[in-house]
């Protein structure tokens, strides 16, 4: 099916290598060719490479499946988010047009590391070996090759040809069902959750905190290993409009999710960002659902939570932008299972502001950390007895003239027959422990629906 496409890619990569010369900085060369339309995520599920990744924009207009590695940038807590992004930018500056790095960060690079995040470092970005991309009404197969002075072009082309021959065609369908849930373990339990929420509320009453986002971890033991790509396909179909992502750094561990929350999008010097905070459920009855939405827009508690996030993000954007348009009022983001409040920002970056500077300034927003930032992070470290890993951290892509990052909420870690879900809730004055627990349950609903609503056996 793809033999002609593979031949075209090798021919085009050979031409790029001939033009690369013998000197210059290390860079990534990229060749692409159009192919008959195929769902990129379905294509990715068929590939057996150890390292895989996927990204889909919130409107599905850009879908990108990545198999293998051409160039990898991985770091420890000794490297800041800004330094990691700057390392990507240095490679992109001399690389072929269209090269992108896809990856993400830990929520807290300096925090304690523990299960299940052993395979997910402080940051990890990859220029893929092979890509299947659907964008602008066309689907392309692309390959990347990491070039450096002294490399042997013929040997590099032979290895690339072998990688292309190893590609597999996508399956026609995905599984109709997934393994049943044998056991569910909530961390913290509800009594511990209630105690943590009450602790935050006491600090809010004393004026030391305005908001803290507390997260929960829900471990599901499944009857058999689960297909991560198939799960994401089902999850993203039931969660629109959301960003869909998947990262498999090697081995069986996968981090995936469908998040409604944009951190920022950059096109040249133009910047867009969002403050998304405040949640309410949906009702299948249209009249009751409309009433819920109207009440939500005027809820004092939800508006307080949202405006804390809006104010802090706006203050950060003022430090990054030479021109920041005044935001309009709160709008509704309507998902199949939830509503959120969102404020949208648009600005022009100040000269010299890089993606690294943006990431360093914005993360963690008050939507996933709290306010004041440092005090909220201290409260999270004290009250959450688990490692967030990449949950609620920036994930996305970097290109030479553009970038897009979302916040990795509504996400899960998958390893064989263990699926670990993560969800959080913003605690502000007026929060109720039981109500926030139920809000988290609604946020987990798309995963449970994607699992076909299988019941817990024990």
N, C-alpha and C positions, 0 to 999 in steps of 0.2 A: 504493500500500500504506500509506503513512504520511500521506496528505493530511489525514485527520481529526486525527491526532496533531499535525501541524504547526499546524493551525488552533487546536486547544486550547492549545498552547504560546503562540502569539501572543496569544490572548485572556487567558491567565493572566499573561503578562508585561505586557500593557497594564494590567491591574489593579494589578500591583506598582508600575508607574511612576506610576500615579495616586496611589498611597499614599505615594510616596517624597517628595513635597513638592518644595520648591525649595532647601532648605538642608540642611546636615548633612555628615558626612564622606563621602568617596568610598567606595563599597562595591560589592559584587557582588550582583545580584539573580538569583535562580534560580527557574525554573518547571519542572515535570516532569509527565509523563503516562504512564500505563501503556500498554504496547504488547504485541502477541503476542510470545512468547518467540523470541529470536534470540541466537545466540552472540555476545557483545560483540566478541571478537577477530575473528571472521569479518566482523562489521559494520565494524570499523575498517579491515580490509584493503580494503574497497570504497571507502572515502572517499579523495578525491584532494587534501585539504587539505595544505598544505606542512608543517604542524606537527601531529604526532599523538603520542599516548602511551597506555600500557596498564598496568594493574595488576591482579593477581589474588592473593588471599590464598592461604595455603599449603593450605587445604582446599577451594579453589575456591568457597566460599560467597559471596564477594564478588568480582565481576569488573567492571572499570570500563574502558571504552574512551573516549578523549577525542580529539576532532577540533577543530582550530582553537584560538583564544585569545580569551578575554574579558578576562583580566587577567594580566599577566606580571610576575614579579619576577626580575630577572637581576642578577648581581653579579660583580665582579672580586675579586682577592685582597685588595683593600683592605677588603672586607666579610667579617666572620667568619661562621661557621656560625650562631652565636647571633644575630647581627644579621639574617641572612637569614630565619631562622625567626620572629624578632620582627616583621619587616616583614609576613610572611604573617599573623601573629596579629593585627596592628593592623587589617588589612583584614577579616579574618574576624569580628572583634568586632562590626562593624556590618553584616555581610552577612546574606543570607537563610539560614535553616536549610538544612543539606545542602550548602552550598558547601564544596568542598575544593580545596586546592592540591596538585598532583602534581608531583614533580620529584626533584632530587638534587644532589649535590655532586661536586667533584673529590676524589680521594683526598688530595691535598696541594695546597691552594690556592696555596701559595707556591712550589711546585716549577716546574721548567722545563716549558714547554708545547711539544708537538711533535706530529707526525703519529701517529695519525690523528684527533686530538682538537680540531682547530681550531674546530669548531662547538659545543663543549661548554665553557661558561664555568665559573668557580669555583662558581657555584650557579645553578640555574634552576628556578623553580617557576611553574606555570601553573594558573589556574582556566579550564577549557576553555570553548570557545564552545558545543559540543554534546557530550552524553554519552550513551552507551548503557550502562546499569548493570543487572546481574543480581544481586539480593540478596534474602534473606528470601522466596524462592519466587516472586518477581515480577521482571519486566523493565520498566524505564522508559526513556523518552527524555527527556532534560532539556536545557535551554539556560540559559546564563548571559549576563548583560549587565552590563558595568561602568558604574555610574552615578556621576555627579559633578554638582555644582551647575552649572546653566546648560546642560545637555545638552538636545537637541531630541528629545522622546519619539517623535514621528511618524517622524522620520528614522531613529532608532535601531531602531524596530520594522520599518521597511521594509528596512533592511540585514539584520536578523535573519531576516525572512521569506525574503530572497534566499538566505541561508546554508542555511536549512532546505530550500528547494527544490532546492539543489545536492546534497543528500545522496543517496547511491546505495544500492540494496538490496544485501545481502550475497550473495556467490557461494554456490551450493549445495554446492560441494566445494572442497577445496584441491588443489594439484598432487600427483600421485602420486609425482613424483620431482623432484629439484633438479639444478641444473647440476653437472656432474662437476668434480672437483678437478684442475686442470691442473698446479699446482705448490704445494709446501709449503715454507715457510721458517721454521725454528725460531730464535728469539732469546731467550736465548743458545743456541749449539750445546752439545752435551753436554760437550765438553772445558772450555768456559768455565763451564758450570753446575757441573761437578765442582770447578773451582777456587774458585768462589764459595761453595759449600757447605763446602769445606775451610777457607776463610777464616773463616766463621762458627764452625765447630767449634773452631778455634784460639782465637777470642775467648771462646767458652764455657768452654774449658779454663782460660783465664786469669781467669775470673770477671767479665769486663766485660759479658758478655751471657748471658741465660738462654735466649732464643729469638729468632730472626729468621725472618720469613716472606719467602721469596724467590719471585718470580713469573717466569713465562715468557710470552712472546708468540709466537703461532704464526699466521703470515700464510698464508691460503689464496687462491690465484688460481683463480677459477672460470671455467668455460667461457662463462658468460653471467651477467648480473645476477640476483640472487636476490630473491625476494619475502620481505621481513623478517617480515611478519605470518604468512605461511604457515609460515616456518621456526620461529617462536616457538610456533605451534600444535602443530607436530610435536614440538618440543623439550619443551614443558611436559607433553604427554601422556605422554612417556617418562621424566619426571623427578619424578613425584609421590612424596611431598608436598613441593612447593617453592613459593616465591613466584615468579610470572612477571611480567616487566616489559619495557617497550619505551619508548624515548624517541627521537623524531625532531624535533629542534629547527628544522628547515627544510632544504630541499634533500634530497639523497639519503642523508646520513649518519644512521645509526641505531645506538643502543646497546640491546642486548637480552640477556636471560638468564633462567635459572631457578635460583634460589638457595635452599638449605635453611636459610640462616642469618638468624634474626631478630636485629636489633639491639635494638629495644624496641617495645613496644606500650603506649599510654596510653589509658585510659578514665577521664575525669575526673582524679582524683588517684591512681588505681590504676595501677601500673606493673608490666609483665612484661618480663623480659629473659632472654637465654640466652647461655651460654658453649658454643660448638660448636667442638671441635677434636679432632683425632685421626681417622684414616681407615683403613679396610681394605676390600679388594675383596669381591666376592661370587663364589659358585660355583653353577653351574646344578644340581649334584647336591645335594639337600636335606641329606643327612647331612654332606657335606663343608662345605656352607655353614654349618650349625649349629656345626660344629667350629671354623670360622674365627671365627664370632661369639664363641664361648666363649673362644678364645685372645685375641681382641682385647680383651675386657673385662679381661684380666689382663696385658696387655702392659705391661712397665715403661716402655718408650720412649713408647708412646701415652698412658699415664697421666701421665707427666711433662709431656708437651706439653699435655695437656688441663688439668692442674691449674695450670699457669702462667697459662693464660687464665682459668680459673675464679677464681683468687685476685685477679687484677688487676681483673676486672669486678666482683667482689664488693666490693673496696675502693672502686671508683668509685661503686657503688650506695649504699654507706654514706654517701657525701658528698651524695647526692641525696635520700635517703629518710629520713623520720622514723621509719619502721618497716619493717624488712626481715626477712622470714621466713627462718629458716635453710634453706638448700637441702638437698634430699635428695641421695643419691649420684648417680653417673653413670648415665645411661640411654642406650639405643641409639636412634639415628635410622637407620632402614633405608630406603634408596633402592633403585631397581632395579639400580644398578651399584655402590653403595658403602654402607658403614656409617660412622656417625660417633658419637662420644661427645658427649653434651650434658648440661649442668647447667642447670636452670631456676630462675629467681629471680622472686619476687613481693614487692612492697612498696608502701608509700604514700609519695608524694612529700612532701617537706617544704614548708611554706608558701612561696610565691613562686618555686618552681622551675618554669621554663618549658621548652617543648620545645627552645628554643635552648640553654638550660643543659644539658639532657640530651645533646644532640648534641655540644656542645662538650666535655663531660666524657668521653663514651664512645668517640668516634672519634679515632684508630683503636684498636680493641681489639687485644689481643695475638694474636687469631686471624688478623689480617691485617697487623699491624705487627710486634710483638714486645715483649720485655721485657728491660731497662727501655725504655720507649717512645722517649725521645729518642735513646738510643744505637742502638736498632734502626732507627729512621728514618734515622739517619746512615748505617748500614750498607747499607740499601736504596738510598739515594741514590748510594752509592759503587759498589755491585755491579750494580745494574740499569741497563742502558744504554738505557732507554726510558721514556716517560711513561706512567704508569698511567692517567691521565685519570680517568674515572668508575669504572674497575675497582676493586673492593674498598672503595668509598666508600658512604656511606648513600644509599639511594634509598627513596622512599615518599611518604606523603601526610600532610597536616596539615589538621585541621578544628578548629572552635571548641572542642569538648569531647573530642577524641580525636586520636590520631596513630598511625601505624604505619610503621616503617622497617626495611628489611632491609639486609643487606650484599651489595653487588653483585659476588659471586663467581659462578663458572660462567657467564661472560658473554662477549659478543663485540661488536665494532664492525663494522658492515656499511656498505659504501659501494659500490654498483654490483656489480661482479664481484670485489671484494676483501672477504674475511671474515677478520677478525683476532680470534683466540681468546685468552683470558687464563686462566691457572690458576696457583695458588701452592701451596707446601708449607712447613710449619713445620719449621724446622731447630733441633734441640735435641741435646744429647749423646746419642749412639747413632744419630743419623741417618746414612744411607748415601746417597751421591750417586745411585747407580743406583736404589736403592729409592725415593727421593723423585721421581726422574724418572718412574719407572713409576707412582707415585701420581698425578702430574699427568696422565699418559696416561689413567688411569682417569677422572679428572675431566673430561677432554675427550671421553670416549666418547659421552655423550649427543648432543653436537653432530655427531660423525661418524656416529652412528646416524641422526640426523635428516636428514642428507644422504644417506641410503640406503646408507651404507657405500661410497660411490663410491671407487674406488681412485685413487691419484695416477698421472697419465699419464707424468710425467717426474721 
